[in-house]
Amino acid sequence: DTEVTQTPKHLVMGMTNKKSLKCEQHMGHRAMYWYKQKAKKPPELMFVYSYEKLSINESVPSRFSPECPNSSLLNLHLHALQPEDSALYLCASSHTSGAISYEQYFGPGTRLTVT
Amino acid sequence: GESVGLHLPTLSVQEGDNSIINCAYSNSASDYFIWYKQESGKGPQFIIDIRSNMDKRQGQRVTVLLNKTVKHLSLQIAATQPGDSAVYFCAAPSNTGNQFYFGTGTSLTVIP
């Protein structure tokens, strides 16, 4: 199984809502990532979890709150988002976030629209 | 931090022709590079990688060339097919090696 799954595929939320994005992988990868991708732009790293611990937070606003309940799951909790947060949110995983193996497997993404 | 850029934002090729997508990077210490393909509505998909101790690597219909002297790499797609239409990103690691920086992407359109 070389698949990263993400739910939901699409999400529309108001600025006062609380929602969560979910990501799952069963490849035994110990590094998991959240990226944000705006239209016609490259993915931008938001968070990196390594062995279930947050190792990188790219100065992401606190209205985005990541969580890694176990080595297979990664969540992104959303609260009080702004319309400019509308984007494709991609989850990825890799064996480690260090030098051994860089290849990241990406999920299909969640298309988020904030109204 | 690392800066990675692609030379052309869009590229159109006839079906059956070869495609060449170019990428430049700024960090001469970068030791690993990846090419990703992203089709519409999907996440990026790994195509091929290359380490800095190589200057060429071949896969199925794809070849990556690395020129460390001018800090340039290219992705060559042989006999381009309609299914190759996508956005292609090169990516290079940060100085710490714990994240990747993606180039701006080249949108490849294959004309039947």
Interface residues (C-beta under 8 A of the other chain):
Chain A: V4 Y33 K40 K41 P42 P43 L45 V48 S50 S55 I56 L90 A92 S97 G98 A99 Y102 E103 Q104 Y105 F106 G107 P108 G109
Chain B: Y32 I34 Y36 G41 K42 G43 P44 Q45 F46 D49 F89 P93 G97 N98 Q99 F100 F102 G103 T104 G105 S107
